[in-house]
């Protein structure tokens, strides 16, 4: 291949596409500011430990997709594969615990070594919004409302909000035990990836794309069956708040986030316009992340959306205002 071609998984952004990307970013920034979000910008690379500690050693991102290297000083450095870990690091290292709630909006390139696909490159771009320091369901409702407002203003259609709850720590422990028991009984038929996840991260088996795994997952214990009263009340409040705002949703009991610091609300805005790659925007509550990074217990929730996918889906360069 000619060295004058861009590296596989990257591409040049020419003026027409650049105008549309700029409109998407500026629209999201302007709407986020109306919701009280301030713009943050974290470095494009961090110490590898920032991502390895937060994303977990059984995460596909850490085990297969991160662009990591050793710099001339002997430090292990990683190009950011997502925004949340870097924002959490910035929150802790800048002593922002005294400024909560922190409402952060950011955008920029992220890097993952994966098979290039429609709307997803090895260097791609995201917009991201996080609320740090609010434990109640009002934060969950607000970040989802912000996402809905941005997508509808951009004219992204058709979209469906898929919603689920992971419950609190107590509920997740009970469900985890049930999953381990269930999947152990089907261990011989699981894919190699799912066998590796069985003892370390069984919740991630629920998100497997392997067809054999999906057949087994169909009869797996459902998390909501193990909710305690606190988890039920939290999820009910989120649903009531969305309904009050006129935001329609579909409950997807198989929607999960496999890392232990996630809890309560998880959500995705999906579309039928992108084929198999149907997620447009995704997020969830991660109350355990700050403590896992060595900071104090700090509740938080956020989401990210790929600008490349939004560029394909937005109605026009000028969007449809709401």
Rosetta blueprint (number, residue, H / E / L):
1 X L
2 X L
3 X L
4 X L
5 X L
6 X L
7 X L
8 X L
9 X L
10 X L
11 X L
12 X L
13 X L
14 X L
15 X H
16 X H
17 X H
18 X H
19 X H
20 X H
21 X H
22 X H
23 X H
24 X H
25 X H
26 X H
27 X H
28 X H
29 X H
30 X H
31 X H
32 X H
33 X H
34 X H
35 X L
36 X L
37 X L
38 X E
39 X E
40 X L
41 X L
42 X L
43 X L
44 X L
45 X E
46 X E
47 X E
48 X H
49 X H
50 X H
51 X H
52 X H
53 X H
54 X H
55 X H
56 X L
57 X L
58 X L
59 X L
60 X H
61 X H
62 X H
63 X H
64 X H
65 X H
66 X L
67 X L
68 X E
69 X E
70 X E
71 X L
72 X L
73 X L
74 X L
75 X L
76 X E
77 X E
78 X E
79 X E
80 X L
81 X L
82 X L
83 X L
84 X H
85 X H
86 X H
87 X H
88 X H
89 X H
90 X H
91 X H
92 X H
93 X H
94 X L
95 X L
96 X H
97 X H
98 X H
99 X H
100 X L
101 X L
102 X E
103 X E
104 X E
105 X E
106 X E
107 X E
108 X E
109 X E
110 X E
111 X E
112 X L
113 X L
114 X L
115 X L
116 X L
117 X E
118 X L
119 X L
120 X E
121 X L
122 X L
123 X E
124 X E
125 X E
126 X E
127 X E
128 X E
129 X E
130 X E
131 X E
132 X E
133 X L
134 X L
135 X L
136 X L
137 X H
138 X H
139 X H
140 X H
141 X H
142 X H
143 X H
144 X H
145 X H
146 X H
147 X H
148 X H
149 X H
150 X H
151 X H
152 X H
153 X H
154 X L
155 X L
156 X L
157 X L
158 X L
159 X L
160 X E
161 X E
162 X E
163 X E
164 X E
165 X E
166 X L
167 X L
168 X L
169 X H
170 X H
171 X H
172 X H
173 X H
174 X H
175 X H
176 X H
177 X H
178 X H
179 X H
180 X H
181 X H
182 X H
183 X H
184 X H
185 X L
186 X L
187 X H
188 X H
189 X H
190 X L
191 X L
192 X H
193 X H
194 X H
195 X H
196 X H
197 X H
198 X H
199 X H
200 X H
201 X L
202 X H
203 X H
204 X H
205 X H
206 X H
207 X H
208 X L
209 X L
210 X L
211 X H
212 X H
213 X H
214 X H
215 X H
216 X H
217 X H
218 X L
219 X L
220 X L
221 X L
222 X L
223 X H
224 X H
225 X H
226 X H
227 X L
228 X L
229 X H
230 X H
231 X H
232 X H
233 X H
234 X H
235 X H
236 X H
237 X H
238 X H
239 X H
240 X H
241 X H
242 X H
243 X H
244 X H
245 X L
246 X L
247 X L
248 X L
249 X L
250 X E
251 X E
252 X L
253 X L
254 X L
255 X L
256 X L
257 X L
258 X L
259 X L
260 X L
261 X L
262 X L
263 X E
264 X E
265 X E
266 X E
267 X E
268 X E
269 X E
270 X E
271 X L
272 X L
273 X L
274 X L
275 X L
276 X L
277 X L
278 X L
279 X E
280 X E
281 X E
282 X E
283 X E
284 X E
285 X E
286 X L
287 X L
288 X L
289 X H
290 X H
291 X H
292 X H
293 X L
294 X L
295 X L
296 X L
297 X L
298 X L
299 X L
300 X E
301 X E
302 X E
303 X E
304 X E
305 X E
306 X E
307 X H
308 X H
309 X H
310 X H
311 X H
312 X H
313 X H
314 X L
315 X L
316 X L
317 X L
318 X L
319 X L
320 X L
321 X L
322 X L
